[in-house]
Amino acid sequence: MSDHNHPHTPLPPEAQDAGSQALAEALRSSFVIVKFAMVALIFIILGAGFFTVGPQEKAVILRFGKPQGEGQKMLLNAGLHWSLPYPIDEVVRIPISEIQKVTSTVGWYATTPEMELAGTEPPAGASLNPQIDGYVLTADRNIIHARATVSYHIDDPRTAIFNFASGTNHQFNLAGVSNAVQNAANNALIITAARFNVDDILTRDITGFKDAVRQKINELTEGAHLGVVIDQCDLQTVAPRQLKDVFAQVTTARQNRDKVINEALSEQNRILSQAGAQAASITNAAESARTRFVTSVMSDAEAFAKLKPEYEKNPKLFSEMELAKTMSVVLPNVQDKIYLPQRADGKPRELRLQLNREPPQPKSGANP
């Protein structure tokens, strides 16, 4: 009789115990490996949550899109920090001290970076092409080219986070900030140019136009709550290249006019200075003469005041003394001085003078 007609013979108990033990050992080993893998995975996940904030950065942890912390506490300073893995937590980094630059696009003619570096310009063409050439309109309805280069930095990270945060690579979206500041520069150029005449923008009030553009950019960025501060605004303004010769002629004429005006003003200042000097000289001379005359009069008055008591004591004697004194001054070289006192009866005296007096004879040299 063949073997398949008989039922299988059961394994002995010793064989069953060995198999169960081997299976149990295999399961225990698998559980140990799974536990180790889970612990390692936990450590890997926890370790992956550490991140570093640079010295020129601020960071914010967004947990399911909501920032952790309130006010300034939500901003993480430079150093080592930890967060839960993405997508639970998202770390948004913001460069706060790095200076960013953008350049306006609406008011400049078409060119390329290579031409900019080489200092060359594309052909001007017969007229402006509105599709590629930018320009702005002035208050007196002229066309010019204007370009603003704006330097800025992030000042309010919290405002910037909610406006320009992006989940891509967990980085702050600088392109969004740059586009917003660039739009503000474009709008500021258009608005401000419409308030200035072309001569003021190009020659007369370049600084005033530049300050007005910067102020307008500040107003627009603050109104849009971009969280940035404008550090510098460099401005370029040129006339359309198609009218370069015409504007050059106007500039030359203006320079000649200014030269003539300056020469006239210089001559005016010279004449006024000379006239002022002469007037001052005449005034000083008159003042000196006045001072001398007043001093002389005061001196005479003081002398007369001193002589008055002497005159009151004896008027006749005083008169004779003063007459003698005066005659000595008036006739210092006269040999003979004859005084004719007034007669008692009041009649005039007769005075006869021999004018042809013989000159005295020289004395003889012989001894008497």
C-alpha positions in Angstrom: 0.0 0.0 0.0 1.5 3.4 -1.0 2.3 6.3 1.4 -0.3 8.8 0.1 -3.1 6.6 1.2 -2.0 7.2 4.8 -2.6 10.4 6.8 0.5 12.8 7.6 2.3 11.9 10.6 2.3 14.8 13.2 5.6 16.4 14.2 7.0 15.5 17.5 6.6 18.1 20.2 10.3 18.8 20.2 10.1 20.0 16.6 7.1 22.2 17.3 8.8 24.0 20.2 11.9 24.7 18.2 9.9 26.3 15.3 7.9 28.5 17.7 11.0 29.6 19.5 12.7 30.5 16.2 9.6 32.5 15.1 9.5 34.3 18.4 13.2 35.1 18.2 12.6 36.5 14.7 9.7 38.6 15.8 11.7 40.0 18.8 14.6 40.9 16.6 12.2 42.6 14.1 10.6 44.6 17.0 14.0 45.7 18.2 14.9 46.8 14.7 11.6 48.7 14.4 12.0 50.3 17.8 15.6 51.4 16.9 14.4 52.7 13.5 11.6 54.7 15.2 13.9 56.1 17.8 16.4 57.0 15.1 13.7 58.6 13.0 12.5 60.6 16.0 16.0 61.9 16.6 16.4 62.7 12.9 13.1 64.6 12.9 14.0 66.4 16.1 17.5 67.2 14.8 16.2 68.4 11.5 14.2 71.0 13.4 17.3 73.0 14.4 18.1 76.0 12.3 20.4 79.0 12.4 19.4 82.6 12.0 22.2 84.8 10.6 23.5 88.0 12.1 21.8 90.1 9.4 18.5 88.2 9.5 15.3 87.9 11.5 13.2 84.8 11.5 9.6 83.9 12.3 8.1 80.4 13.0 4.7 79.9 11.3 2.8 77.0 12.8 0.1 76.0 10.4 0.4 79.6 9.0 0.1 81.3 12.3 3.2 83.1 13.8 4.4 81.9 17.1 4.6 84.7 19.7 3.3 88.2 19.9 4.8 91.5 19.0 8.6 91.6 19.0 8.7 88.1 20.6 7.7 86.5 17.4 11.0 87.7 15.8 13.9 85.3 16.3 17.3 86.9 16.6 20.6 85.6 15.4 21.6 82.2 16.8 20.4 78.6 16.9 16.7 77.8 17.1 14.4 74.8 16.8 11.0 74.2 15.1 8.8 71.3 14.3 9.3 69.8 10.8 7.5 71.2 7.7 4.6 71.3 7.1 3.7 71.8 10.7 6.1 74.7 11.2 7.5 77.0 8.5 10.6 79.2 9.1 10.5 82.5 7.3 13.8 84.4 7.1 14.0 88.1 6.5 17.2 90.0 5.7 16.9 93.2 7.9 20.3 95.0 7.4 21.1 94.1 3.9 20.8 97.0 1.5 18.6 96.1 -1.6 18.5 98.1 -4.8 15.8 98.5 -7.5 15.7 100.6 -10.6 12.6 102.2 -12.1 11.5 101.0 -15.6 8.8 103.5 -16.8 10.8 106.6 -17.8 14.0 105.3 -19.5 14.7 104.5 -23.2 15.4 100.9 -24.3 18.9 99.7 -23.6 20.7 96.6 -22.4 22.9 95.8 -19.4 25.9 95.3 -21.7 25.4 98.8 -23.2 25.1 100.2 -19.7 28.4 98.7 -18.6 30.1 99.8 -21.8 28.7 103.3 -21.6 27.1 103.1 -25.1 23.6 103.8 -26.3 21.4 102.3 -28.9 20.6 104.3 -32.0 18.1 107.1 -31.2 15.9 106.5 -34.2 13.6 109.0 -35.9 11.2 109.2 -33.0 10.3 107.6 -29.7 8.9 104.1 -29.8 6.3 103.9 -27.0 6.5 100.1 -27.0 10.1 100.0 -25.9 11.1 103.6 -24.9 9.9 104.9 -21.6 9.4 108.6 -20.8 7.6 110.9 -18.4 5.6 114.1 -19.1 6.5 117.4 -17.4 4.2 120.1 -16.1 4.8 122.2 -19.3 3.9 119.2 -21.5 7.4 118.2 -22.5 8.8 114.7 -22.8 12.0 113.6 -20.9 13.7 110.4 -19.8 14.0 109.8 -16.1 15.3 106.9 -14.1 15.4 106.3 -10.3 17.7 103.9 -8.5 16.3 103.2 -5.0 18.3 101.7 -2.1 16.2 100.3 0.8 16.3 97.9 3.7 13.6 96.0 5.6 12.6 98.0 8.7 9.5 96.2 9.9 9.9 92.4 9.5 6.4 91.6 10.9 4.7 93.7 8.3 6.9 92.3 5.5 6.2 88.7 6.6 2.5 88.9 6.1 2.8 90.8 2.8 5.6 88.9 1.2 6.1 85.5 2.9 6.4 82.5 0.6 6.4 78.8 1.4 8.9 78.0 -1.3 12.1 76.9 0.4 10.9 78.5 3.5 12.5 81.8 2.5 11.3 85.4 2.6 10.1 86.5 -0.9 12.6 89.4 -1.7 11.3 89.6 -5.2 7.9 90.6 -3.9 9.4 93.5 -1.9 11.6 94.6 -4.8 8.6 94.6 -7.2 6.6 96.7 -4.7 9.4 99.2 -4.2 10.0 99.4 -8.0 6.3 100.1 -8.6 6.5 102.9 -6.0 9.5 104.4 -7.8 7.7 104.2 -11.2 4.6 105.9 -9.8 6.6 108.5 -8.0 8.5 109.5 -11.2 5.3 109.9 -13.2 3.5 111.9 -10.5 6.4 114.1 -9.6 7.5 114.9 -13.2 3.9 116.2 -13.9 4.5 118.9 -11.2 7.8 120.2 -12.5 8.7 122.1 -15.7 11.3 120.6 -18.0 13.9 123.3 -17.3 13.6 122.8 -13.6 14.1 119.0 -13.9 17.0 119.2 -16.3 18.9 122.3 -15.1 17.4 124.8 -12.7 16.1 122.6 -9.8 17.6 119.2 -10.1 18.0 118.8 -6.4 14.4 119.9 -5.7 13.1 117.3 -8.2 15.2 114.6 -6.7 14.0 115.4 -3.2 10.4 115.4 -4.4 10.7 112.0 -6.0 12.2 110.5 -2.9 9.5 112.0 -0.7 6.9 110.6 -3.0 8.5 107.1 -2.9 8.4 107.3 0.9 4.8 108.2 0.9 3.8 105.4 -1.5 5.8 102.7 0.4 4.5 103.8 3.8 1.0 103.9 2.4 1.3 100.4 1.1 2.7 99.2 4.5 5.7 97.5 2.8 7.8 97.6 6.0 10.8 99.1 4.3 12.9 102.3 4.7 14.3 104.2 1.7 18.0 104.8 2.3 18.9 106.6 -1.0 17.4 107.7 -4.3 19.7 108.4 -7.2 18.1 110.1 -10.1 19.0 110.4 -13.8 17.2 112.8 -16.2 18.0 113.5 -19.8 16.3 115.1 -22.8 15.0 112.8 -25.6 17.9 111.7 -27.7 16.0 112.7 -30.9 16.1 116.3 -29.6 19.6 116.3 -28.2 20.8 119.1 -30.6 17.9 121.3 -29.9 18.2 121.0 -26.1 22.0 121.6 -26.5 21.2 124.9 -28.3 18.8 125.9 -25.6 21.4 125.0 -23.0 24.0 127.1 -24.8 21.6 130.1 -25.1 20.7 129.8 -21.4 24.4 129.7 -20.5 25.1 132.8 -22.6 22.1 134.5 -21.0 23.3 133.6 -17.6 26.8 134.8 -18.5 25.5 138.2 -19.6 23.3 138.5 -16.5 26.2 137.6 -14.2 28.4 140.1 -15.9 25.7 142.8 -15.5 25.3 141.9 -11.9 29.0 142.0 -11.4 29.2 145.5 -12.9 26.2 146.5 -10.8 27.9 145.3 -7.7 31.1 147.1 -8.7 29.3 150.4 -9.3 27.3 150.1 -6.1 30.4 149.2 -4.1 32.2 152.2 -5.6 29.3 154.5 -5.0 29.0 153.2 -1.5 32.6 153.7 -0.8 32.4 157.3 -2.1 29.3 158.0 -0.1 31.0 156.6 3.0 34.1 158.7 2.4 32.0 161.9 1.9 29.9 161.0 5.0 33.0 160.4 7.0 34.6 163.6 5.9 31.5 165.6 6.7 31.3 163.9 10.1 34.9 164.7 10.8 34.3 168.4 9.8 31.2 168.5 11.9 33.1 167.1 14.8 36.0 169.6 14.4 33.6 172.5 14.0 31.5 171.6 17.0 34.7 171.0 19.0 36.0 174.4 17.9 32.8 176.2 18.8 32.6 174.5 22.1 36.3 175.4 22.8 35.6 179.1 21.9 32.5 179.1 24.0 34.4 177.7 26.9 37.2 180.3 26.4 34.6 183.1 26.2 33.0 181.8 29.3 36.3 182.0 31.1 37.0 185.6 29.8 33.6 186.9 30.7 34.4 187.5 34.4 37.6 189.4 33.5 35.6 191.6 31.1 33.0 192.3 33.7 35.6 193.5 36.2 37.2 196.2 33.8 35.8 196.3 30.3 38.1 199.1 29.1 41.3 197.4 30.3 40.1 194.1 28.9 39.4 195.6 25.5 42.8 197.3 25.3 44.5 194.1 26.3 42.6 192.1 23.7 43.3 194.7 21.1 47.0 194.6 21.7 47.0 190.9 21.6 45.1 190.9 18.4 47.3 193.5 16.7 50.4 191.5 17.6 48.9 188.6 15.7 47.5 190.6 12.8 50.5 192.9 12.3 53.5 190.8 13.5 56.1 192.4 11.1 55.1 196.1 11.5 57.9 198.3 13.0 55.7 200.9 14.6 52.4 200.3 16.1 50.3 203.4 17.0 47.1 203.1 18.9 44.7 206.0 18.9 42.5 206.0 21.9 39.0 207.5 21.6 38.8 211.2 22.4 36.9 212.3 25.5 34.6 214.5 23.4 33.8 211.7 21.0 35.4 213.4 18.0 37.7 211.4 15.7 41.4 211.9 16.0 43.5 212.9 13.0 46.4 210.6 12.2 49.2 211.7 9.9 51.8 209.2 8.8 55.0 209.9 6.9 55.2 207.0 4.6 58.5 208.1 2.8 60.7 208.0 5.8 64.4 208.2 4.9 66.2 205.0 5.6 68.7 205.4 8.5 72.3 206.2 7.6 74.9 203.6 8.4 77.1 204.5 11.3 80.6 205.5 10.5 83.2 202.8 11.3 85.6 205.4 12.8 85.8 205.6 16.6 84.5 208.9 18.1 
